[in-house]
Amino acid sequence: MLQSYSGHENTGYRLTNCFDNHDETVFSGSESSEIFQWDLVSGKVLKVFKGLHSRAVSSICFHPNDPAFVSSSYDGTCIYHEI
């Protein structure tokens, strides 16, 4: 295992994660309705995206070329977010 990533909440839902388009950071949803971004190598939290969803964030997919991702949530929404 390269690194352990902490800070997000994941106890009862299936949540997926992804790498950014340069394979430098890791993104994951959280049951707290937030999205976490970590440095791939150090495991340090770089950013926490708040207010995009109102329930657990179930999935994230990073755009292959642009600095943006789509997230989906158990609140029934999908959101495109540019970084």
C-alpha positions as CSV (number, residue, x, y, z in Angstrom):
1,M,0.0,0.0,0.0
2,L,1.4,3.4,-1.0
3,Q,-0.5,5.5,1.6
4,S,-3.4,5.7,3.9
5,Y,-5.9,8.5,3.5
6,S,-8.0,9.7,6.4
7,G,-10.4,12.4,7.4
8,H,-13.4,11.3,5.5
9,E,-16.3,9.4,7.0
10,N,-17.1,5.9,5.6
11,T,-18.9,3.5,7.8
12,G,-22.2,2.6,6.2
13,Y,-22.3,3.5,2.5
14,R,-20.3,2.3,-0.5
15,L,-18.1,5.2,-1.6
16,T,-15.8,5.3,-4.6
17,N,-12.7,7.4,-5.2
18,C,-10.5,8.5,-8.1
19,F,-7.2,10.1,-9.1
20,D,-7.0,13.4,-10.7
21,N,-6.0,13.6,-14.4
22,H,-2.3,13.8,-13.5
23,D,-2.3,11.0,-11.0
24,E,-1.1,13.4,-8.3
25,T,-4.0,13.5,-5.9
26,V,-6.8,11.2,-4.7
27,F,-10.5,12.3,-4.4
28,S,-13.1,10.6,-2.3
29,G,-16.6,11.3,-1.2
30,S,-17.6,11.1,2.5
31,E,-20.8,10.3,4.4
32,S,-20.5,13.8,5.8
33,S,-21.5,15.1,2.3
34,E,-18.0,16.5,1.7
35,I,-15.4,15.6,-0.9
36,F,-11.8,15.1,0.2
37,Q,-8.7,15.7,-1.9
38,W,-5.4,14.2,-0.7
39,D,-1.9,14.3,-2.0
40,L,-1.2,10.9,-3.4
41,V,2.3,10.4,-1.9
42,S,2.1,12.2,1.5
43,G,-1.6,11.4,2.3
44,K,-2.1,15.0,3.4
45,V,-5.5,16.5,3.0
46,L,-5.2,19.3,0.4
47,K,-8.8,20.4,0.2
48,V,-12.3,19.6,1.5
49,F,-15.1,20.6,-0.8
50,K,-18.2,21.5,1.3
51,G,-21.7,22.4,0.3
52,L,-22.0,20.6,-3.0
53,H,-24.2,17.8,-1.7
54,S,-26.6,17.3,1.3
55,R,-26.0,13.5,1.8
56,A,-23.2,11.0,1.4
57,V,-21.1,11.5,-1.7
58,S,-21.1,8.1,-3.4
59,S,-19.0,8.5,-6.5
60,I,-16.5,10.8,-8.1
61,C,-15.0,10.8,-11.6
62,F,-12.3,13.2,-12.6
63,H,-12.3,14.8,-16.1
64,P,-9.6,13.3,-18.3
65,N,-8.3,16.6,-19.5
66,D,-9.7,19.5,-17.5
67,P,-9.3,20.4,-13.8
68,A,-12.9,19.3,-13.0
69,F,-14.9,16.3,-11.6
70,V,-18.4,15.0,-11.5
71,S,-19.7,13.8,-8.1
72,S,-22.9,11.9,-7.3
73,S,-24.6,11.7,-4.0
74,Y,-27.3,9.7,-2.2
75,D,-29.2,13.0,-2.2
76,G,-30.0,12.2,-5.9
77,T,-27.8,14.8,-7.5
78,C,-24.8,14.8,-9.8
79,I,-22.7,17.9,-9.9
80,Y,-20.0,19.0,-12.3
81,H,-17.4,21.0,-10.4
82,E,-14.4,22.9,-11.8
83,I,-11.4,23.2,-9.5
